[in-house]
Amino acid sequence: MGDKVWNPRNLFDVFGDSLSRRILLLANDSPVSATVLVDELDVTPPTVYRRLDELGEHDLVKERRRIDERGNHYRTFETSLHRVEFEIEDGRFTVDVDLRRDLTDRFEAFWSEFEGGRPDAGVDSPERGDRPSVRDDVSTT
């Protein structure tokens, strides 16, 4: 997730959109192309790409480049989201976001932590990969 500032209001908008939620579900089982999403969701390609861009801005989908058996290059999209939890307490929204991270992402995070000399480096959940939790509180007033 890098240095991204998470704003619960933005995440409410993303998850409030039914098309974005459906894209997350379709891209959860296996990587899918935009063409497959267009066909499955019965929407236009620009609509799919707008939603993919928004989901990508929030690190909720990961884009991969693939090469088919004929040497054609194409992109696939895969859900990065593992879990999201919204909580309202004491007049504030709290959002917890857990992302799935592959081995490459975990190694890069470990290495950057190691180079920075921070003692809190490590892997929390080896069975599902390292999933950083992000909390961001916003007052409702």
C-alpha positions as CSV (number, residue, x, y, z in Angstrom):
1,M,0.0,0.0,0.0
2,G,3.0,2.2,0.3
3,D,2.5,5.8,1.4
4,K,-1.2,5.9,0.4
5,V,-3.5,8.0,2.7
6,W,-6.7,6.0,3.2
7,N,-9.8,8.1,3.6
8,P,-12.9,6.2,4.9
9,R,-15.2,8.5,2.9
10,N,-13.4,7.4,-0.4
11,L,-13.6,3.8,0.6
12,F,-17.3,4.1,1.4
13,D,-17.8,5.4,-2.2
14,V,-15.8,2.6,-3.7
15,F,-17.6,-0.2,-1.8
16,G,-20.9,1.6,-2.2
17,D,-20.7,1.1,-6.0
18,S,-22.3,-2.2,-7.0
19,L,-20.2,-2.5,-10.2
20,S,-16.9,-2.1,-8.2
21,R,-18.1,-4.8,-5.7
22,R,-18.9,-7.2,-8.6
23,I,-15.5,-6.6,-10.2
24,L,-13.8,-7.4,-6.9
25,L,-15.8,-10.7,-6.7
26,L,-15.1,-11.7,-10.3
27,A,-11.4,-10.9,-10.0
28,N,-11.2,-12.8,-6.6
29,D,-11.3,-16.3,-7.9
30,S,-8.7,-15.9,-10.6
31,P,-7.1,-13.1,-12.7
32,V,-9.6,-11.8,-15.3
33,S,-9.1,-9.6,-18.4
34,A,-11.1,-6.4,-18.9
35,T,-12.8,-8.2,-21.9
36,V,-14.1,-10.9,-19.5
37,L,-15.4,-8.3,-17.1
38,V,-17.2,-6.4,-19.9
39,D,-18.9,-9.6,-21.0
40,E,-19.8,-10.8,-17.5
41,L,-21.0,-7.4,-16.3
42,D,-22.7,-6.4,-19.5
43,V,-21.2,-2.9,-19.5
44,T,-19.0,-0.9,-21.8
45,P,-15.2,-1.2,-21.8
46,P,-14.7,2.4,-20.7
47,T,-17.0,1.7,-17.7
48,V,-14.9,-1.3,-16.7
49,Y,-11.6,0.6,-17.1
50,R,-12.9,3.5,-15.0
51,R,-13.8,1.2,-12.2
52,L,-10.5,-0.8,-12.5
53,D,-8.6,2.5,-12.3
54,E,-10.5,3.5,-9.2
55,L,-10.0,0.1,-7.5
56,G,-6.3,0.2,-8.5
57,E,-5.9,3.7,-7.0
58,H,-7.0,2.2,-3.7
59,D,-4.7,-0.9,-4.2
60,L,-7.8,-3.2,-4.2
61,V,-6.9,-4.8,-7.6
62,K,-3.5,-5.6,-9.0
63,E,-2.8,-5.5,-12.7
64,R,-0.6,-8.1,-14.3
65,R,0.7,-8.3,-17.9
66,R,0.3,-11.7,-19.5
67,I,1.5,-13.2,-22.8
68,D,-0.8,-15.8,-24.5
69,E,0.4,-18.8,-26.5
70,R,0.5,-16.7,-29.7
71,G,2.7,-14.1,-28.1
72,N,0.0,-11.5,-27.7
73,H,0.3,-9.2,-24.6
74,Y,-2.7,-8.5,-22.5
75,R,-3.6,-7.4,-19.0
76,T,-5.4,-9.2,-16.2
77,F,-6.7,-8.0,-13.0
78,E,-6.8,-9.7,-9.6
79,T,-8.3,-8.7,-6.3
80,S,-5.8,-7.6,-3.7
81,L,-8.4,-7.2,-1.0
82,H,-8.7,-9.9,1.6
83,R,-11.0,-8.2,4.1
84,V,-12.5,-4.8,4.8
85,E,-14.2,-3.8,8.0
86,F,-16.2,-0.6,8.7
87,E,-16.9,0.4,12.3
88,I,-18.8,3.3,13.7
89,E,-17.9,4.1,17.3
90,D,-17.9,7.3,19.4
91,G,-19.1,9.4,16.4
92,R,-16.2,8.3,14.1
93,F,-15.8,5.9,11.2
94,T,-13.0,3.4,11.4
95,V,-11.9,1.4,8.4
96,D,-9.7,-1.7,8.6
97,V,-8.4,-2.9,5.2
98,D,-6.4,-6.2,4.9
99,L,-4.7,-6.8,1.6
100,R,-3.3,-10.0,0.1
101,R,0.3,-9.8,-0.9
102,D,2.2,-12.2,-3.0
103,L,5.7,-13.5,-2.2
104,T,7.4,-10.8,-4.3
105,D,5.5,-8.0,-2.4
106,R,6.4,-9.6,0.9
107,F,10.0,-9.8,0.0
108,E,10.2,-6.2,-1.1
109,A,8.5,-5.1,2.1
110,F,10.8,-7.2,4.2
111,W,13.9,-5.8,2.3
112,S,12.8,-2.2,2.7
113,E,12.1,-2.8,6.4
114,F,15.5,-4.5,6.7
115,E,17.4,-1.7,4.9
116,G,15.6,0.9,7.1
117,G,16.7,-0.9,10.2
118,R,13.3,-1.1,11.6
119,P,12.9,-3.9,14.2
120,D,9.2,-4.6,13.3
121,A,9.9,-6.4,10.0
122,G,8.5,-9.9,9.6
123,V,5.7,-12.0,8.3
124,D,2.5,-12.1,10.2
125,S,0.4,-14.7,8.4
126,P,2.3,-17.1,6.3
127,E,-0.7,-19.2,5.3
128,R,-2.4,-16.3,3.5
129,G,0.6,-13.9,3.0
130,D,1.4,-10.7,4.7
131,R,-1.7,-8.5,5.0
132,P,-1.0,-5.1,6.5
133,S,-3.9,-3.6,8.4
134,V,-4.7,0.0,7.8
135,R,-6.8,2.0,10.1
136,D,-7.9,5.5,9.4
137,D,-10.3,7.4,11.6
138,V,-12.5,10.2,10.4
139,S,-14.9,12.2,12.5
140,T,-18.5,12.4,11.3
141,T,-18.8,16.1,12.1
